[in-house]
Amino acid sequence: MSGPLVFCGLPLAHPIVNGSGTFDAIAARRVFGDALLEDFPFSAFVSKTVTVEPRRGNPPPRLYEVAAGLINSIGLPNKGLDGYLAHDLPELARLPVPLIVNVMGSTHDEVARLVEAFDERDEVAALELNLSCPNVKTGLLIGTDAGETAALLSHVRPRTAKPLIVKLTPNATDPAAVALAAQEAGADAVSLINTLRGAGADPRTGAPFLGARSGGVSGPAVRAVALGLVYEVARRVRVPIVGMGGVQGGRDAADLLGAGATLVAVGTESFRDPRAGTRVARELAVLEANNLQTAAFRRACRRAVLTSGRA
Ligand SMILES: Cc1cc2nc3c(=O)[nH]c(=O)nc-3n(C[C@H](O)[C@H](O)[C@H](O)COP(=O)(O)O)c2cc1C
């Protein structure tokens, strides 16, 4: 890689971060101890979604395995803003990498409250807005609609100088239009993709298996969708992109970077391999070194041909 990597003003050691809600750094530290801090798998940590009020999440079962991935209907359980500030933030602030807090609200004022609260905290390097939430006034899923997204951004943008990353849902007719609207209303970056809506049938009864009936599909099953949307969004916006969806190895990360992403997030793969972030970053570095060597070799060959042509 040429020169240090900087994303929204944050210098990062490598381009691999985690997908929100897929790596519990607090639980991982309990299991792996301080060794986790010395060899943290990601160059920045994205926390799971925080809402103003505490949420219990969806009724079980909450996970359904599919051939190439997972359907989850976790339902964003969290301690709420006060609980997060009191309990999670002090622990996450000890991580050796910048902290990006993911927030969600169902009204403009709720999101504004979250943004203002985290704006005051030096421990927080950036905010990610999870727009996969219905607007209680219009009933529209905010992130599926360019107008709703622009309106929300216009409301919260003036409330923080911290980088705002807008997380895009693939469950929109035109996610690139939503990305463009977010950029024009002041987003510093976009991240994509969140999960795709899906369901699994109970093999015994044929009824929906998940407690919430449906959930979000992730993992290798959505990789091609993610890559396709990153290509599309990269053609429409100039802000940096965090690409994610089904990344399992360095090759998948390289594909998303090649499509226009600046960072790549590892999500579902971390459930299978908690050190996946480190592995993907290492595999990516090897691929990039090989590519550089290949490019240098091609340049040397071209020079040799040109020189021999002149002789
Ligand atoms: C169990 C689980 C929980 C998730 N929780 C959140 C969340 O709290 N907030 C959010 O914005 N995305 C959440 N996501 C979406 C992921 O961050 C990511 O966008 C998606 O899973 C696609 O990446 P992947 O295929 O690598 O998992 C969750 C995904 C999974 C599988």
PDBQT file of the ligand as one rigid body, heavy atoms in Angstrom, charges set to zero:
ROOT
HETATM    1  C1  LIG A 401     -25.799 -10.889  14.112  1.00  0.00    +0.000 C 
HETATM    2  C2  LIG A 401     -25.713  -9.570  13.382  1.00  0.00    +0.000 A 
HETATM    3  C3  LIG A 401     -25.967  -8.388  14.065  1.00  0.00    +0.000 A 
HETATM    4  C4  LIG A 401     -25.886  -7.154  13.396  1.00  0.00    +0.000 A 
HETATM    5  N1  LIG A 401     -26.128  -6.010  14.097  1.00  0.00    +0.000 NA
HETATM    6  C5  LIG A 401     -26.038  -4.807  13.455  1.00  0.00    +0.000 A 
HETATM    7  C6  LIG A 401     -26.212  -3.599  14.182  1.00  0.00    +0.000 A 
HETATM    8  O1  LIG A 401     -26.418  -3.587  15.415  1.00  0.00    +0.000 OA
HETATM    9  N2  LIG A 401     -26.152  -2.429  13.476  1.00  0.00    +0.000 N 
HETATM   10  C7  LIG A 401     -25.877  -2.377  12.126  1.00  0.00    +0.000 A 
HETATM   11  O2  LIG A 401     -25.816  -1.275  11.553  1.00  0.00    +0.000 OA
HETATM   12  N3  LIG A 401     -25.656  -3.524  11.431  1.00  0.00    +0.000 NA
HETATM   13  C8  LIG A 401     -25.733  -4.718  12.054  1.00  0.00    +0.000 A 
HETATM   14  N4  LIG A 401     -25.491  -5.881  11.359  1.00  0.00    +0.000 N 
HETATM   15  C9  LIG A 401     -25.135  -5.813   9.912  1.00  0.00    +0.000 C 
HETATM   16  C10 LIG A 401     -23.625  -5.960   9.699  1.00  0.00    +0.000 C 
HETATM   17  O3  LIG A 401     -22.907  -4.892  10.309  1.00  0.00    +0.000 OA
HETATM   18  C11 LIG A 401     -23.263  -5.992   8.184  1.00  0.00    +0.000 C 
HETATM   19  O4  LIG A 401     -23.713  -4.800   7.594  1.00  0.00    +0.000 OA
HETATM   20  C12 LIG A 401     -23.911  -7.174   7.458  1.00  0.00    +0.000 C 
HETATM   21  O5  LIG A 401     -23.957  -8.307   8.278  1.00  0.00    +0.000 OA
HETATM   22  C13 LIG A 401     -23.187  -7.526   6.144  1.00  0.00    +0.000 C 
HETATM   23  O6  LIG A 401     -21.857  -7.955   6.368  1.00  0.00    +0.000 OA
HETATM   24  P1  LIG A 401     -21.434  -9.520   6.524  1.00  0.00    +0.000 P 
HETATM   25  O7  LIG A 401     -22.066 -10.257   5.390  1.00  0.00    +0.000 OA
HETATM   26  O8  LIG A 401     -19.940  -9.531   6.485  1.00  0.00    +0.000 OA
HETATM   27  O9  LIG A 401     -21.967  -9.984   7.844  1.00  0.00    +0.000 OA
HETATM   28  C14 LIG A 401     -25.559  -7.122  12.008  1.00  0.00    +0.000 A 
HETATM   29  C15 LIG A 401     -25.296  -8.325  11.332  1.00  0.00    +0.000 A 
HETATM   30  C16 LIG A 401     -25.369  -9.538  11.995  1.00  0.00    +0.000 A 
HETATM   31  C17 LIG A 401     -25.073 -10.817  11.245  1.00  0.00    +0.000 C 
ENDROOT
TORSDOF 0
